[in-house]
C-alpha cells in the first residue's frame, strides 16, 4: 500500500507515465522479442507513446553470457535512480525461460521493493516445458513473479490458459496482446520461380531438418527456389541439403539483419516455419504482413492467427511428408497462394499492425499505474 501511495504522489501534477522496458539483448538483438521492442521503439515519437514516456534497457545484453550480471546490475541501478528522481511509474518485464526467469525475478523483486508496479510480458516459446520441469523453488519464484504483476501479457489463448492454470491468482490480470509488425507489400513483379522462405534460428526446434527433407521431395517439381535464413546450425543444414541434392534449389545466407529480412519477405511467395514449439513467431507475422502464403505448425499461439485453409496452411510438427504436400500445393497453385496471402495480409492489417499495438500497450501501462 505504501508503494502505491508513493507512486501516486510521485505522479501528482504531471500527465506523463514513465515506463522502463526490460529487454533481453537490447537494440538490434536477434531474438523475436528484441525485434518487436525495436519496432515499439521506432513507433515512439521522441520517446513518447501516447501519455507514456518510454525508456529501454537490456538485462542480458548481446555479449557473452558471462557479462549478463553486469547488464542486470546496470538495469537495477538505472531503475533505482529513475525511481528516486520520480521518473519511473511502471516496469515492463519481457520474460522468456531459463536464465531469463532468474534475471527477471530479480527485476520484479527490486520493483516491489521500490514500490514500482510492473507488467510481465511472456514471450518464451519453451516456457511451459521449462516451468513444468522446474524444481519447486523455481516454480514458487515464477508464481510470485506473475502474482505480483499488475498485468500479465500473453500472446494467445493457449498461453492465457496455461498461466491461469499454473497461477490462478493472476488469472484476472491476464491480457492477450498478439505480437505485431510494420505493414509490408510484396513485390508485384512476376518472378521466374516461386520463392519459399524460412526465417529463424536454423535447427531442429524450428523444424529445419524436416523442412529440408520436405524440399527434397519437391525436386521433381519445376519452378521453385528456397532460402533458409538465420543463425544456428547452418553448416549442418547446408550439408543435409547437399546430401539430398538440393544445392541448386536452396540457399543459406546465414543471419540477416532487418533490412535484408524485409527484402527477402517482399520478394518471396511462401513463408514456412515448421517448428516444434513457439509462442507467437515474428517471422509468421511478418510473412502475413507481406502477403505471403504461410505454412506453419499449430504450436503455441500460431493457431490464433494462422487458420488452416483461410490465412495459411497448418501441418503437423515433424511430418515432412505433410509439409512437402503443403508446399507442393502452393508451388503448383498460384490462385491458392494468392488467396491465402491476401487473406493473411488482410488479417494482419486488421489485427497485427504495430501502430495499433503500441496504442494498446500504452493503455496497459497506464492501467498498471492505477
C-alpha positions, -999 to +999 in steps of 0.1 A: +000+000+000+028+025+009+043+019-025+010+027-043+007+059-022+043+069-031+037+061-067+005+083-068+023+112-050+053+109-075+029+113-104+009+142-089+008+173-111+020+156-143+004+137-171+033+115-183+036+079-173+072+069-171+080+034-183+112+013-182+112-017-206+134-046-197+146-062-230+168-092-231+195-083-257+187-047-264+185-026-295+194-047-326+191-080-307+185-111-328+156-125-308+120-121-318+111-100-287+140-077-293+128-072-329+093-064-315+107-040-289+128-023-316+096-018-336+079-003-305+109+020-300+106+031-336+069+040-331+078+061-301+079+098-311+107+114-290+104+085-266+066+091-262+038+067-269+006+085-261+009+096-224+038+073-218+075+083-217+093+051-226+129+040-220+145+007-229+174-012-212+189-047-216+191-072-188+212-098-206+230-080-233+244-091-266+279-100-253+289-133-238+265-147-211+293-140-186+286-103-190+249-107-182+253-100-144+268-066-154+239-058-177+214-068-149+232-047-123+232-017-146+195-022-152+187-024-115+208+007-108+190+026-135+157+015-122+165+027-087+179+061-099+149+067-121+126+059-092+145+082-068+141+111-094+103+104-097+108+093-133+096+057-131+059+046-128+059+011-143+084-015-154+077-037-184+094-071-180+098-092-211+100-129-199+113-160-217+126-190-197+157-205-180+182-176-174+155-150-183+134-162-154+162-158-129+171-123-141+135-111-144+126-125-109+153-102-095+139-073-115+104-080-102+116-083-066+135-050-069+105-033-084+084-045-055+110-032-030+109+002-048+071+003-049+070+003-087+042-016-104+053-040-131+039-058-162+051-092-172+052-099-209+055-137-216+071-145-249+093-176-244+084-205-267+097-231-242+083-216-211+057-243-205+082-271-207+106-251-186+081-244-158+067-280-157+102-295-154+114-269-129+120-276-092+095-265-066+116-234-056+118-222-092+081-227-097+074-208-065+095-179-077+077-179-111+043-179-094+054-149-072+066-131-103+032-135-121+011-130-089+028-096-082+023-083-117-004-056-124-009-071-159+003-104-175+006-101-212+004-133-232+005-138-269-025-161-274-054-181-259-032-212-253-008-192-232-037-175-212-050-209-203-015-221-193-008-191-170-043-191-155-039-229-147-005-226-131-010-192-114-048-189-107-043-158-086-031-139-117-059-151-139-080-118-137-050-098-148-040-118-179-043-099-212-039-113-247-018-090-269-005-107-300+028-096-315+028-071-343+049-057-371+051-030-397+030-034-428+048-047-459+039-051-495+051-080-516+069-071-548+043-070-577+066-082-604+063-118-616+094-139-608+107-169-627+105-192-596+082-194-567+102-183-537+100-203-504+114-185-473+123-197-438+133-170-413+145-181-379+171-200-359+183-229-381+180-261-361+158-290-350+135-270-328+124-249-357+119-280-379+147-272-404+158-308-409+121-317-416+119-287-440+150-299-459+136-334-462+103-319-474+121-298-500+139-329-512+105-344-521+099-314-543+129-320-566+106-333-593+086-301-592+098-273-615+099-236-608+108-231-571+137-219-550+141-218-513+160-196-488+167-208-453+179-176-435+191-174-399+219-183-375+223-216-356+232-250-372+237-235-406+266-257-416+247-289-406+217-278-426+237-270-456+254-304-455+220-321-452+207-302-482+238-310-503+235-347-494+199-347-506+208-330-539+193-296-531+224-274-537+208-258-568+175-252-551+183-239-516+205-211-503+217-205-468+226-168-463+230-171-425+218-144-402+202-115-420+195-081-405+162-062-405+167-046-440+178-079-456+149-097-439+124-072-453+139-076-487+136-114-485+100-111-473+088-088-500+104-108-528+091-142-516+058-161-521+057-186-493+068-183-457+074-217-439+080-223-402+076-260-392+085-255-355+080-280-327+073-252-302+067-214-305+049-187-286+038-164-315+066-162-340+075-128-355+085-144-389+050-157-394+035-123-385+060-106-409+052-131-436+015-123-432+022-086-434+039-091-468+010-112-481+029-145-483+012-178-481+021-192-447+028-228-439+033-234-402+026-259-373-002-255-348+020-248-318+018-221-292-005-193-303+001-199-340-035-212-345-048-178-332-036-162-364-030-190-390-063-206-397-059-236-418-072-231-453-081-195-446-050-174-437-024-202-443-018-239-441-011-259-409+009-291-408+019-315-380+052-309-364+079-334-375+058-346-405+080-339-435+055-357-459+027-335-448+049-304-451+060-315-486+024-319-497+015-284-485+045-268-502+038-288-534+002-275-534+013-239-530+040-241-556+017-256-582-014-235-574-009-197-579-045-190-572-043-207-538-011-189-530-025-155-537-058-163-519-041-173-487-016-145-489-043-119-495-063-132-465-032-133-443-024-097-452-059-086-445-058-103-411-025-086-404-039-052-414-069-057-390-052-073-361-014-073-362-001-038-372+024-021-349+006+012-348-025-002-330-002-025-309+016+004-293-016+022-285-029-009-267+005-013-249+004+023-237-031+017-224-019-013-204+010+006-189-014+034-179-038+009-163-009-007-144-002+026-126-037+030-112 
